[in-house]
Amino acid sequence: MLHEIKYRILTIYRDRQAAFWSLLFPIILGTLFSLAFGNFGKDIDTIDTAIVKEDTSDSARAFENYLKEIEKSDSKVIKLKVMSDKKAKQSLKKGNISGIYYVKEKPELTVTDSDMQVSILKELLSEYDQNVSLYKDIAKEHPEKLEEIIKDNSYYNMSKEVGISGKEVHGVVQYYFALIAMACLFGGYVGYTIGIQLQANINKVAIRRNISSFGKLKMIVCDTLVGWGVQTVNVSVCLLYLKYILKIDIGSNMPKMFAVCMVGSLIGVSSGIFIGCLGNMSYEFKIGVITTYSLLSSFLAGLMIAQIKGAIEKYCPIVNRINPAALISDAIYSMDIYDEPSRFNLDMFIMIFMAVLFTGVSFLIMRRKRYDSI
Amino acid sequence: MTVFSGCLKIIKSKIGITIMYFVIFTGISIAMQLNNSKQSVTDFQSKRMDIAFVDCDKSEISGYIYDYLNTNHNVRKMKNDKSLMQETLYYSQEDMVIKIPKGFGDKALKNGGTERFIQITQELGSYGYIYVEQQINRVLNSMRKYVNAGFSVKQAYKNTISVKKSRVNLIDINGNGGEKTDFSYMFRFYPYLAITVICTSVGMVLVAFKKKEIVRRMNSSATSLKSQNVQLLLVFSIFGIIIWLLSLIIAFFMYGRIEFLKSPNIGLYILNSFVMTITALPIAYFIGMIVKKTEMINLIVTPVSLGISFISGVFVELSVLGDTVKKIGRFLPVYWYEDLNDMLSTYSELSKSQLNKVYTNLLLQLLFAVAFIGGALVVTKYRREEK
């Protein structure tokens, strides 16, 4: 038995495809994620903005001074250019500037879309409107406090985004959860290798194995356990790489996370064995099925677009209950965020059921295969 | 045209896999477009959010926060029950849960007293809270200053919400009221579809031609190497064009048929996607030349297509990517495709300088195509010399 286990481990790691998909690819993709999302939530580039002076009233000058103060401030959120109306509109249409502030009695802003930079320009204008109204009201009713309030530049951020338990979360972490789920499902390539090497009508190594004295049931159990173990190690390496090398905050409950990865890996490996021993379809077709099924599941769990899982939850929640990648990413998310374990337990229950189902069906298919002549 | 017919036969034998890839990845593109046009990371303005409001403080100020949010969003009060909050978000009954912790009212209007005190919880991957956060910050900071000036809390709130807002004018330069068109998202995801499907299918054909017996028969045939390559190129070009046309037909039926054809810049969108398809073919050819076994195709195509797509702005918008990533992306043809696609979705009429940018980006994509063809020919020559 030990001899068999040793050579199965070597066989799996010598299969470059299985080794790459299940070990290296998630690490490569995780590194690309950290490069791509490194700028998320960080400082925004300075916004090029035009100012068009339409009159020289006191209100207009006050607005112009307000904008210039913001331009000079440490945040460097805007960069102002004085232009004529015609030139400013031309620049705006060409995309050289993000907006035009009209400096007049009643300030105005002209924009062309609603992206993040425009939202900031709108917010600056709203802030000005608020301050003007504030100063007018104070000048009218409490003029003695006006100077003090004008000097008060403080602005506090009154809220924060947190998980249910009160822990802060970062929006892009959903991509990493989906990546871990994909890493688990890529165990399908390991499972495929195992499934193929048990079928004498497809693979030469399987011919030799089928005529050996090592019982078929023992072979199937040994191969599945080895595949599961190898894949669990692969996913664990990916997990540790994300947490300790890339320093992504994917959660603090590592034992539970390894448990999720173990069950996820079993789903991946057993689905690969199942696809591998299905019919006499070509190698390319079966590998295509494993690739598209893993990528599609991971996509629906938020690998490429983080919001997709939420949208599915709203319009078709049953998909999230049967999609293994969604269950894996959901289990990892809920273990750290929710104090109540019910969501985590439900996810694990469905995952274990799926793993047992795939494994059971694969066993039944392979055990029943007999050959008239090898 | 023996090589041409041989290629067609191989493609025919692999048609099932090709169709499977095409259907799955087109489905993924459509799903991405449907989701992105509803909510993008850079567009979080002017949306009425569904909010569950948990008031643990029950003070005058928390009441004002509720009233203010209720005028701008759909707000319902909720008990402070963790499992209820979990269920609300888990089943997406609301977009977010806003919790005012106890003690908020005592310190809310004191300088720095309640910084980062209000808790906003939403499902992962959503960005609506940024807009709501801005609104809450503006109201509370204004109220604080009114109270510091000597106004009562009630008067401070009344004055804050009755501010007359300055006008914001929108110049509709993209013909869609400042919003990106739905089909522009689908065109954004097209490179991922094109590279994956074309590279996988072409790769399988090329690997089939690598079998020793076939290579020897082809080398000893009367058909010149040049003719063989031309025939291969012809087959792959036809295949790539079919994939491109199928994608356009799907877009045509999905986005309003004649309206789609009348949309601003539609000619340039189609041209850009055509050039992308032409660029994907040499990439596929290059991969097919370096790959020796069928099992290696997936090994290379999927990480290449996913990796290129992530760093070139297919899944994550270019404006959100970091400078380092954009610098790396500039060495990839998909970056220039996305850069052009972004511009076409922003402007309905292009100035002279913008038209120059169109030509530049298209040319850069074709240059990459030439570079990949060159690389593939070098590999072919090296392999022949090796033998």
Boltz contact constraints between the chains, C-beta under 6 A:
constraints:
  - contact:
      token1: [A, 17]
      token2: [B, 295]
      max_distance: 6.0
  - contact:
      token1: [A, 17]
      token2: [B, 299]
      max_distance: 6.0
  - contact:
      token1: [A, 20]
      token2: [B, 299]
      max_distance: 6.0
  - contact:
      token1: [A, 25]
      token2: [B, 303]
      max_distance: 6.0
  - contact:
      token1: [A, 32]
      token2: [B, 307]
      max_distance: 6.0
  - contact:
      token1: [A, 32]
      token2: [B, 310]
      max_distance: 6.0
  - contact:
      token1: [A, 35]
      token2: [B, 325]
      max_distance: 6.0
  - contact:
      token1: [A, 36]
      token2: [B, 310]
      max_distance: 6.0
  - contact:
      token1: [A, 36]
      token2: [B, 311]
      max_distance: 6.0
  - contact:
      token1: [A, 36]
      token2: [B, 316]
      max_distance: 6.0
  - contact:
      token1: [A, 36]
      token2: [B, 321]
      max_distance: 6.0
  - contact:
      token1: [A, 36]
      token2: [B, 325]
      max_distance: 6.0
  - contact:
      token1: [A, 38]
      token2: [B, 322]
      max_distance: 6.0
  - contact:
      token1: [A, 39]
      token2: [B, 322]
      max_distance: 6.0
  - contact:
      token1: [A, 93]
      token2: [B, 173]
      max_distance: 6.0
  - contact:
      token1: [A, 94]
      token2: [B, 351]
      max_distance: 6.0
  - contact:
      token1: [A, 107]
      token2: [B, 166]
      max_distance: 6.0
  - contact:
      token1: [A, 108]
      token2: [B, 166]
      max_distance: 6.0
  - contact:
      token1: [A, 108]
      token2: [B, 167]
      max_distance: 6.0
  - contact:
      token1: [A, 109]
      token2: [B, 168]
      max_distance: 6.0
  - contact:
      token1: [A, 110]
      token2: [B, 169]
      max_distance: 6.0
  - contact:
      token1: [A, 112]
      token2: [B, 171]
      max_distance: 6.0
  - contact:
      token1: [A, 112]
      token2: [B, 173]
      max_distance: 6.0
  - contact:
      token1: [A, 113]
      token2: [B, 178]
      max_distance: 6.0
  - contact:
      token1: [A, 114]
      token2: [B, 43]
      max_distance: 6.0
  - contact:
      token1: [A, 114]
      token2: [B, 45]
      max_distance: 6.0
  - contact:
      token1: [A, 114]
      token2: [B, 178]
      max_distance: 6.0
  - contact:
      token1: [A, 115]
      token2: [B, 42]
      max_distance: 6.0
  - contact:
      token1: [A, 116]
      token2: [B, 42]
      max_distance: 6.0
  - contact:
      token1: [A, 119]
      token2: [B, 45]
      max_distance: 6.0
  - contact:
      token1: [A, 122]
      token2: [B, 168]
      max_distance: 6.0
  - contact:
      token1: [A, 123]
      token2: [B, 134]
      max_distance: 6.0
  - contact:
      token1: [A, 125]
      token2: [B, 166]
      max_distance: 6.0
  - contact:
      token1: [A, 129]
      token2: [B, 163]
      max_distance: 6.0
  - contact:
      token1: [A, 129]
      token2: [B, 165]
      max_distance: 6.0
  - contact:
      token1: [A, 129]
      token2: [B, 166]
      max_distance: 6.0
  - contact:
      token1: [A, 130]
      token2: [B, 142]
      max_distance: 6.0
  - contact:
      token1: [A, 130]
      token2: [B, 163]
      max_distance: 6.0
  - contact:
      token1: [A, 133]
      token2: [B, 163]
      max_distance: 6.0
  - contact:
      token1: [A, 134]
      token2: [B, 145]
      max_distance: 6.0
  - contact:
      token1: [A, 137]
      token2: [B, 159]
      max_distance: 6.0
  - contact:
      token1: [A, 138]
      token2: [B, 149]
      max_distance: 6.0
  - contact:
      token1: [A, 142]
      token2: [B, 149]
      max_distance: 6.0
  - contact:
      token1: [A, 142]
      token2: [B, 150]
      max_distance: 6.0
  - contact:
      token1: [A, 145]
      token2: [B, 149]
      max_distance: 6.0
  - contact:
      token1: [A, 145]
      token2: [B, 150]
      max_distance: 6.0
  - contact:
      token1: [A, 149]
      token2: [B, 145]
      max_distance: 6.0
  - contact:
      token1: [A, 149]
      token2: [B, 149]
      max_distance: 6.0
  - contact:
      token1: [A, 155]
      token2: [B, 141]
      max_distance: 6.0
  - contact:
      token1: [A, 156]
      token2: [B, 112]
      max_distance: 6.0
  - contact:
      token1: [A, 156]
      token2: [B, 115]
      max_distance: 6.0
  - contact:
      token1: [A, 157]
      token2: [B, 116]
      max_distance: 6.0
  - contact:
      token1: [A, 157]
      token2: [B, 137]
      max_distance: 6.0
  - contact:
      token1: [A, 158]
      token2: [B, 114]
      max_distance: 6.0
  - contact:
      token1: [A, 158]
      token2: [B, 118]
      max_distance: 6.0
  - contact:
      token1: [A, 158]
      token2: [B, 136]
      max_distance: 6.0
  - contact:
      token1: [A, 158]
      token2: [B, 137]
      max_distance: 6.0
  - contact:
      token1: [A, 158]
      token2: [B, 140]
      max_distance: 6.0
  - contact:
      token1: [A, 159]
      token2: [B, 118]
      max_distance: 6.0
  - contact:
      token1: [A, 159]
      token2: [B, 120]
      max_distance: 6.0
  - contact:
      token1: [A, 159]
      token2: [B, 133]
      max_distance: 6.0
  - contact:
      token1: [A, 159]
      token2: [B, 136]
      max_distance: 6.0
  - contact:
      token1: [A, 160]
      token2: [B, 116]
      max_distance: 6.0
  - contact:
      token1: [A, 161]
      token2: [B, 120]
      max_distance: 6.0
  - contact:
      token1: [A, 161]
      token2: [B, 129]
      max_distance: 6.0
  - contact:
      token1: [A, 162]
      token2: [B, 119]
      max_distance: 6.0
  - contact:
      token1: [A, 162]
      token2: [B, 121]
      max_distance: 6.0
  - contact:
      token1: [A, 164]
      token2: [B, 85]
      max_distance: 6.0
  - contact:
      token1: [A, 164]
      token2: [B, 86]
      max_distance: 6.0
  - contact:
      token1: [A, 164]
      token2: [B, 121]
      max_distance: 6.0
  - contact:
      token1: [A, 171]
      token2: [B, 125]
      max_distance: 6.0
  - contact:
      token1: [A, 174]
      token2: [B, 124]
      max_distance: 6.0
  - contact:
      token1: [A, 174]
      token2: [B, 125]
      max_distance: 6.0
  - contact:
      token1: [A, 284]
      token2: [B, 17]
      max_distance: 6.0
  - contact:
      token1: [A, 284]
      token2: [B, 294]
      max_distance: 6.0
  - contact:
      token1: [A, 285]
      token2: [B, 17]
      max_distance: 6.0
  - contact:
      token1: [A, 287]
      token2: [B, 298]
      max_distance: 6.0
  - contact:
      token1: [A, 288]
      token2: [B, 17]
      max_distance: 6.0
  - contact:
      token1: [A, 288]
      token2: [B, 20]
      max_distance: 6.0
  - contact:
      token1: [A, 291]
      token2: [B, 298]
      max_distance: 6.0
  - contact:
      token1: [A, 292]
      token2: [B, 24]
      max_distance: 6.0
  - contact:
      token1: [A, 296]
      token2: [B, 24]
      max_distance: 6.0
  - contact:
      token1: [A, 299]
      token2: [B, 28]
      max_distance: 6.0
  - contact:
      token1: [A, 302]
      token2: [B, 125]
      max_distance: 6.0
  - contact:
      token1: [A, 304]
      token2: [B, 315]
      max_distance: 6.0
  - contact:
      token1: [A, 305]
      token2: [B, 32]
      max_distance: 6.0
  - contact:
      token1: [A, 305]
      token2: [B, 35]
      max_distance: 6.0
  - contact:
      token1: [A, 306]
      token2: [B, 125]
      max_distance: 6.0
  - contact:
      token1: [A, 307]
      token2: [B, 35]
      max_distance: 6.0
  - contact:
      token1: [A, 307]
      token2: [B, 39]
      max_distance: 6.0
  - contact:
      token1: [A, 307]
      token2: [B, 125]
      max_distance: 6.0
  - contact:
      token1: [A, 308]
      token2: [B, 35]
      max_distance: 6.0
  - contact:
      token1: [A, 310]
      token2: [B, 92]
      max_distance: 6.0
  - contact:
      token1: [A, 310]
      token2: [B, 123]
      max_distance: 6.0
  - contact:
      token1: [A, 310]
      token2: [B, 125]
      max_distance: 6.0
  - contact:
      token1: [A, 311]
      token2: [B, 35]
      max_distance: 6.0
  - contact:
      token1: [A, 313]
      token2: [B, 92]
      max_distance: 6.0
  - contact:
      token1: [A, 314]
      token2: [B, 92]
      max_distance: 6.0
  - contact:
      token1: [A, 338]
      token2: [B, 86]
      max_distance: 6.0
  - contact:
      token1: [A, 340]
      token2: [B, 83]
      max_distance: 6.0
